[in-house]
Amino acid sequence: MIPGSNNDHPSFRKSFLFAIQGFRTAVRTERNIKVMIGGGVAAIVAGFVVGLDPLSWAIVLVCCGVVISAELLNTAVETVVDLVSPEFHPLAGRAKDIAAAAVWVLSVLVAVVGIIVFANAIFF
Ligand SMILES: Nc1ncnc2c1ncn2[C@@H]1O[C@H](COP(=O)(O)OP(=O)(O)OP(=O)(O)O)[C@@H](O)[C@H]1O
């Protein structure tokens, strides 16, 4: 629902455009998203170089999508926290730390999965 609008929900097309707008804003303002997109592009290029099989491609693409989505959600949490708690507050810090931890956990696991997938493609 958009505050002040008569419609309960924007159309599907408008929702899609809002999502694109959110993605562009996050990429423009957040360094970590740029780093993760760079990592995803590097993984895709490496995938072509080593000649991944279809299942490995699916794993690599899902891993890229999951990490980038997690970072987008982390950015959304940070933005809401900054909105509701612009002053210092221990709970605001805790919320941001936990949201960042979610990205960290996924990133570590994705790195391990990436090593397994590429080691399998290169050595076996
Ligand atoms: N309002 C606040 N009250 C208390 N601690 C805060 C507050 N805002 C931020 N912090 C602390 O500072 C840390 C860094 O916050 P910041 O908003 O800069 O996010 P970040 O982790 O640097 O993310 P990014 O680099 O993506 O912007 C948080 O993880 C939290 O521990």
Ligand as a Chemical Component Dictionary entry (heavy atoms), coordinates in Angstrom:
data_LIG
# 
_chem_comp.id                   LIG 
_chem_comp.type                 NON-POLYMER 
_chem_comp.pdbx_formal_charge   0 
_chem_comp.three_letter_code    LIG 
# 
loop_
_chem_comp_atom.comp_id 
_chem_comp_atom.atom_id 
_chem_comp_atom.alt_atom_id 
_chem_comp_atom.type_symbol 
_chem_comp_atom.charge 
_chem_comp_atom.model_Cartn_x 
_chem_comp_atom.model_Cartn_y 
_chem_comp_atom.model_Cartn_z 
_chem_comp_atom.pdbx_ordinal 
LIG N1  N1  N 0 21.430 3.801  15.646 1  
LIG C1  C1  C 0 22.414 3.000  16.093 2  
LIG N2  N2  N 0 22.501 2.694  17.410 3  
LIG C2  C2  C 0 23.474 1.868  17.855 4  
LIG N3  N3  N 0 24.430 1.300  17.095 5  
LIG C3  C3  C 0 24.390 1.560  15.770 6  
LIG C4  C4  C 0 23.393 2.420  15.203 7  
LIG N4  N4  N 0 23.634 2.503  13.854 8  
LIG C5  C5  C 0 24.689 1.716  13.614 9  
LIG N5  N5  N 0 25.151 1.139  14.740 10 
LIG C6  C6  C 0 26.302 0.217  14.856 11 
LIG O1  O1  O 0 27.252 0.527  13.849 12 
LIG C7  C7  C 0 27.412 -0.582 12.967 13 
LIG C8  C8  C 0 27.584 -0.086 11.544 14 
LIG O2  O2  O 0 26.383 0.544  11.141 15 
LIG P1  P1  P 0 26.138 1.048  9.660  16 
LIG O3  O3  O 0 24.808 1.666  9.590  17 
LIG O4  O4  O 0 27.308 1.892  9.219  18 
LIG O5  O5  O 0 26.083 -0.292 8.844  19 
LIG P2  P2  P 0 27.252 -1.108 8.139  20 
LIG O6  O6  O 0 27.385 -2.415 8.848  21 
LIG O7  O7  O 0 28.459 -0.245 8.007  22 
LIG O8  O8  O 0 26.628 -1.421 6.758  23 
LIG P3  P3  P 0 26.964 -0.814 5.347  24 
LIG O9  O9  O 0 28.468 -0.820 5.196  25 
LIG O10 O10 O 0 26.272 -1.767 4.437  26 
LIG O11 O11 O 0 26.373 0.569  5.363  27 
LIG C9  C9  C 0 26.157 -1.451 13.163 28 
LIG O12 O12 O 0 26.381 -2.809 12.824 29 
LIG C10 C10 C 0 25.864 -1.235 14.641 30 
LIG O13 O13 O 0 26.699 -2.073 15.449 31 
# 
loop_
_chem_comp_bond.comp_id 
_chem_comp_bond.atom_id_1 
_chem_comp_bond.atom_id_2 
_chem_comp_bond.value_order 
_chem_comp_bond.pdbx_ordinal 
LIG N1  C1  SING 1  
LIG C1  N2  SING 2  
LIG C1  C4  DOUB 3  
LIG N2  C2  DOUB 4  
LIG C2  N3  SING 5  
LIG N3  C3  DOUB 6  
LIG C3  C4  SING 7  
LIG C3  N5  SING 8  
LIG C4  N4  SING 9  
LIG N4  C5  DOUB 10 
LIG C5  N5  SING 11 
LIG N5  C6  SING 12 
LIG C6  O1  SING 13 
LIG C6  C10 SING 14 
LIG O1  C7  SING 15 
LIG C7  C8  SING 16 
LIG C7  C9  SING 17 
LIG C8  O2  SING 18 
LIG O2  P1  SING 19 
LIG P1  O3  DOUB 20 
LIG P1  O4  SING 21 
LIG P1  O5  SING 22 
LIG O5  P2  SING 23 
LIG P2  O6  DOUB 24 
LIG P2  O7  SING 25 
LIG P2  O8  SING 26 
LIG O8  P3  SING 27 
LIG P3  O9  DOUB 28 
LIG P3  O10 SING 29 
LIG P3  O11 SING 30 
LIG C9  O12 SING 31 
LIG C9  C10 SING 32 
LIG C10 O13 SING 33 
# 
